[in-house]
Amino acid sequence: MRDTTARRLSRLHSWLYRLTGGRVGRRLVNNDMLLLTTRGRTTGKPHTVPLLYLLDGDTPVVIASWGGRPEHPEWFKNLQVEPSALVQVRSKVWRVRARVADADERAAWWPRVLAAYHGYRTYELNTDRVIPVVFLEATEERPS
């Protein structure tokens, strides 16, 4: 998929998710989806993307795959500069701080990532980079 097409679909997905409080767009490829809003590292403007997520207890875990492209996704590059972000799951929104899994954590998580969505295996084969696993740790009480 071309980058421009992927970005347009991402914007549409985010818009529908927000509009419906996650009733539309909360599931994709048999997995739960969240919205992650980062601060653009060059523009300073909010940048929102829908992402498949897993859970480590109450902590969402996302994968910076960008479909196996050779570079990291923009949202991940933004988090490298400013790890504070917002997460939306359905209609609940809270602040988080992103933390990239270290090598041991990633090794432990990667089989679970592959089990959740087999496409990650293809993405991994299509790139020379290590695809980051990112924990989105709450910095305020998560809404119930």
C-alpha positions as CSV (number, residue, x, y, z in Angstrom):
1,M,0.0,0.0,0.0
2,R,1.3,3.4,-0.9
3,D,2.2,5.8,2.0
4,T,-0.4,8.4,0.9
5,T,-3.1,5.8,0.8
6,A,-2.2,4.4,4.2
7,R,-2.2,8.0,5.7
8,R,-5.6,8.7,4.2
9,L,-7.1,5.5,5.5
10,S,-5.5,6.2,8.9
11,R,-7.1,9.7,9.1
12,L,-10.5,8.2,8.1
13,H,-10.2,5.4,10.7
14,S,-9.2,8.0,13.4
15,W,-12.1,10.3,12.4
16,L,-14.7,7.5,12.6
17,Y,-13.2,6.1,15.8
18,R,-13.4,9.5,17.5
19,L,-16.9,10.3,16.1
20,T,-18.4,7.1,17.4
21,G,-16.4,6.7,20.6
22,G,-14.7,3.7,19.2
23,R,-17.9,1.9,18.2
24,V,-16.6,2.0,14.6
25,G,-13.0,1.1,14.1
26,R,-12.3,-0.5,17.5
27,R,-11.5,-3.9,15.9
28,L,-9.4,-4.7,12.9
29,V,-7.8,-7.9,11.8
30,N,-9.4,-9.6,14.9
31,N,-7.6,-7.2,17.3
32,D,-8.5,-4.2,19.4
33,M,-7.5,-0.8,18.1
34,L,-6.7,2.4,20.0
35,L,-5.9,6.0,18.9
36,L,-2.5,7.3,19.8
37,T,-1.9,11.1,19.6
38,T,1.7,12.3,19.6
39,R,3.1,15.7,19.2
40,G,4.8,16.2,15.8
41,R,8.5,16.5,16.3
42,T,8.9,19.3,13.7
43,T,5.4,20.9,13.5
44,G,4.5,20.6,17.2
45,K,1.0,19.7,16.0
46,P,-1.1,16.7,17.3
47,H,-0.7,13.6,15.2
48,T,-3.2,10.8,15.7
49,V,-3.0,7.2,14.4
50,P,-5.1,4.1,14.9
51,L,-3.0,1.2,16.1
52,L,-3.5,-2.4,17.0
53,Y,-2.7,-3.0,20.6
54,L,-2.2,-5.7,23.1
55,L,-2.3,-5.4,26.9
56,D,0.4,-5.8,29.6
57,G,-2.0,-5.7,32.6
58,D,-3.6,-2.3,32.0
59,T,-0.8,-1.0,29.8
60,P,-1.4,-0.8,26.1
61,V,1.4,-2.3,24.0
62,V,1.8,-1.1,20.4
63,I,4.1,-2.2,17.5
64,A,6.0,0.3,15.4
65,S,5.9,-1.9,12.2
66,W,4.8,0.7,9.6
67,G,4.0,-2.4,7.4
68,G,7.6,-3.4,7.3
69,R,8.8,-0.3,5.6
70,P,12.6,0.5,6.0
71,E,12.0,3.4,8.4
72,H,10.1,3.8,11.6
73,P,6.6,5.2,11.5
74,E,6.2,8.9,12.1
75,W,4.3,8.4,15.4
76,F,7.3,6.4,16.7
77,K,9.8,9.1,15.6
78,N,7.6,11.6,17.4
79,L,7.7,9.5,20.6
80,Q,11.4,9.3,20.5
81,V,11.6,13.1,20.7
82,E,8.6,13.5,23.1
83,P,7.4,10.3,24.8
84,S,4.3,11.9,26.3
85,A,1.1,11.2,24.4
86,L,-2.6,10.6,24.6
87,V,-4.3,7.2,24.2
88,Q,-8.0,6.7,23.4
89,V,-9.6,3.3,23.9
90,R,-13.3,3.5,22.8
91,S,-14.4,6.8,24.5
92,K,-11.8,6.8,27.3
93,V,-8.8,9.1,26.9
94,W,-5.8,9.4,29.1
95,R,-2.2,10.5,29.2
96,V,0.7,8.1,28.7
97,R,4.5,8.0,28.5
98,A,5.9,5.7,25.9
99,R,8.7,3.3,26.7
100,V,10.4,1.1,24.1
101,A,10.8,-2.5,25.2
102,D,14.4,-3.5,25.8
103,A,15.9,-6.5,24.0
104,D,14.8,-9.0,26.6
105,E,11.3,-7.6,26.8
106,R,10.9,-7.5,23.1
107,A,12.1,-11.1,22.8
108,A,9.5,-12.2,25.4
109,W,6.8,-10.2,23.7
110,W,7.5,-10.9,20.0
111,P,5.8,-14.4,20.0
112,R,2.7,-12.8,21.5
113,V,2.8,-10.1,18.8
114,L,3.0,-12.7,16.0
115,A,0.2,-14.7,17.6
116,A,-2.0,-11.6,17.6
117,Y,-1.5,-10.7,14.0
118,H,0.4,-12.9,11.5
119,G,1.1,-9.9,9.3
120,Y,3.8,-8.8,11.6
121,R,5.8,-11.9,10.4
122,T,5.7,-10.5,6.9
123,Y,6.5,-7.0,8.0
124,E,9.5,-8.4,9.9
125,L,10.8,-10.2,6.8
126,N,10.3,-7.1,4.7
127,T,12.6,-4.8,6.7
128,D,16.2,-4.9,8.1
129,R,15.2,-2.8,11.1
130,V,14.2,-4.3,14.5
131,I,10.5,-3.5,14.8
132,P,10.0,-1.8,18.2
133,V,7.5,-2.9,20.8
134,V,6.2,0.1,22.8
135,F,4.6,0.2,26.2
136,L,2.2,3.1,26.7
137,E,2.3,3.6,30.5
138,A,-0.3,5.7,32.1
139,T,0.9,9.0,33.7
140,E,-2.6,9.7,35.2
141,E,-5.3,7.5,36.5
142,R,-6.8,5.6,33.6
143,P,-10.6,6.3,33.2
144,S,-12.7,3.3,34.1
